[in-house]
Amino acid sequence: MTVATLNSIAERVEFAIAHHPHLTRNHLHFNTNDGRVTLRGRVTSYFEKQMAQEALRNIEGVREIENRLTVEWV
């Protein structure tokens, strides 16, 4: 299965986050609405925050990414 074979934007986003080597899915949440993806949750570094956004950048159907992830040091 690849991102291209998934039907909805939400499925493609879920797949991209789950299979990204620098992200842990357990504290990331997202909503999709008409091509806009809003990321919410906690990450442990600014690098991880940026990687979450980059993972979605080239997904077909994603027109805008609102990154509301917060960085919480552990």
Secondary structure, DSSP 4 states (H G I P E B T S, - for coil): --GGG--SHHHHHHHHHHT-TT--GGGEEEEEETTEEEEEEEESSHHHHHHHHHHHTT-TT--EEEEEEEE---
